[in-house]
Amino acid sequence: MSDRVYNFSAGPACLPESVLKQAQKDIWNIFDSGIGVLEHSHRNKYFDRITHETEADCRTVGNIPDDMAIFWMQGGATSQCYMVPANFLPEGRTADYFQTGKWANDSINEVHHYGNVHICGSSKDATYNHIPKGDQVKNSDNPAYVQFTSNNTIMGTEFKANPATPGDSFLVADMSSNIYSRPMDFSQYGLVYAGAQKNLGPAGVTLLIGKKSLIDNPVRELPKMMQYGLCAKKEGRYNTPPTFGVYLMGQVFKWILAEGGLTAMAEINREKAAIIYDFIDSQDFFTPHAITEDRSDMNITFKCPSAELDKLFIEQADARGLTTLAGHRAIGGMRASIYNAFPKAGCEALVAFMKDFAHVNAGATA
């Protein structure tokens, strides 16, 4: 790790070191153009190459079918909270939403501007410690679409299977924190969106993957910047895009391919998560937040026996180069985010510290 610490941040999060080193070179001079990537026009031949390579590599990594468009927008995943119903929910119709945490609630709270929202499954009463499933799910009679947040960074829960889509409805997924962490069948979705700053690149760019038949036909007249179809046709360049974000996202796609693709990512991610979960399950000092069957491979949430010990743990971990482990204010405790680029050695180092900390502070729980 040289002079770098282990960065457990939930986002913006760590990036592959090889990608960062390539970016160092390309900031100075990319493609032997004599100009750095930050300085190139989004309309010239060099950025044409970046755009087309990024889209092509994204399609290859995810095995994205040809009937789905790949493009990017600004405004983060938060802007998609209103963009989705604006494009897909006709006035007077209902959309079904899973309520599994803050980011799901942010989406739910925007739907009323365009139509009706129905919460088809919620884990709110259990502090969002699980994914609603089985008889906990009650769809509306005729939803236009069904939306869910595939991985919940704050609570550390993750959907292991896609929800059902009644009638002619389709799936919309906020995949900001687990996209491209494992193989996924994108043909099952009408739209997927993901803020790049967790698994794909830097903050400032949002990846979208959507069925062309849906995004080309918004249910109402919209301003141009809100039209998915137009943004897709213009290759994410209807206006000036976050050029460096697009470039770096493209470099991450190349890194994933070089590492063996999504099958390899899934194996590595399961192995990393198991290092921490196996230790948590082997003792009684640290308590996990999420129930076992719904645990996230990306965000591991846990607590010490007291808030005072949580604070001490975070301070001492930081001093040992295990940084940004503080849990979200909604639940407190700790959160270890171990996205694709996070190294296995960091998980091992965290567990070693957890063992030491529990041994030294075991008497404080008596």
C-alpha positions, 0 to 999 in steps of 0.5 A: 500500500506504500504511503496509502491507508486502507480507505473503507469510505462508503463513497467516494471510495477507493479506486484501483491503484493501477487506474490512478497511476494511468490517470496520473499519466493521462492528466499530463498527456493522453493518447500522445495528443500533447494535451491532458484529459482534463483539457480536451474538448468533449467534441474532439476526436480524442474524447470521441475515442474515450466515449466510444471505448467507455461505452463498449467496455461497459457493454462488454463487462456487463454483457449488456444486450443491444436493445439497451442504451448505455449513457451517463448523466450528471446530478448523481443518483439523487437526480434520478429519484425524480427523473425516473417517475418523470420519464416513466410514471403517467399521471394517475398511475402508480409505481411500486417501491421497496423501502429499504433505507435512506436512498430508497426513501429519497426516491419514494419522496419524489414520486408524488410530483408525477403520480402515485407511489405504493410501498410494496415492501418495507423493513423500516420497522426493523431499522432496515436490517433485512430485505422484504420478501415473501408475504412481506411484499404486496404489490399494487394492482397495476404498477407502471414499474417496480423500483428497488435499491439493490444494495443499501450502503447505510444498513449493509443489506443487499437484494440477492434476487430481483423482485417480481414485476406484476403485469406489464410493469418493469424493474428499475434499480438504483445499483449505485453501490453494487453495480458490476460487483458480480454478474447480473442479467441486465435484460431483466431491467427497464432501467438501471442507474448508478452513481459512479463514486463507489464501484465505477469511478469518481463522483460527478458522473452517473451511469445509466443502462436502459431499454431503448423502447422505454427511454425513447418514449417518455410518458410526458413532455419534458425539458431536454435535459430530463429526457433519457432518450435524448441523453442516450442519442447524444452519447451523454454529450447533449451538454458538456459532460464530466469528461474526467469522470467518463474517462476514469469510469472507462479506465475502471471498466478496462481494469475489471476486464483485465482482472477477469470480468464480473465472475472474478469480481464476484469471487474476490468480493465474496472472499473479502466479505467472508473474512470479516463476516466469519470473524464477526460470527465467531465472537460476541463482542461485535454485533452485525446490523443486517440479518445473515441472509441479506448481508451486503458484500459491499458494506459491512455494518457492525457495532461494539457493545456501547457507543463509547466503544464504537468511538474508541474503535474508530479513533484507534482504527484510524491511527492504524491506517484503517480509515473512514470506518464510522457508520452512518449517523442513522445507525451509528457503529461502524461500516466497512465498505469494501467495493471492487477496488478495495484490497483483500489485505485491508479486510485482513488488517481490519479483522486483526485490529478487531481481534486486538480491540475486542481482547483489550476491551472485553472487560468494558462490556461486563 
